[in-house]
Amino acid sequence: MADLHAAAQHVIQLAQKRKLTLLTVESCTAGALARALAQIEGAAATFHGGFVVYTKANKAAAVGVPTALIDKHTAVSAPVAKAMANGARTQSC
């Protein structure tokens, strides 16, 4: 867990330095990345939140992943991950 904390701290620091905002969309990790980022002091300046879309149905409903894409590539695939990221960005403010 110390490695995850250190990595999250590094990501937050880089985002702050570069004036970037962060948003997560997770499935198999069930929100572990978002939790790690949120626990870093000062994270609120860059980390805006995230989505946990564990099931195929929730990937479609919450972040707009086409079910045909999931059927073609499986729920845990690069094309679906890319669609999740694009959908999360579209759904966030």
Beta strands, then each sheet from edge to edge (+ up, - down):
strand 1: 22-26
strand 2: 47-52
sheet 1: 1+ 2+
end
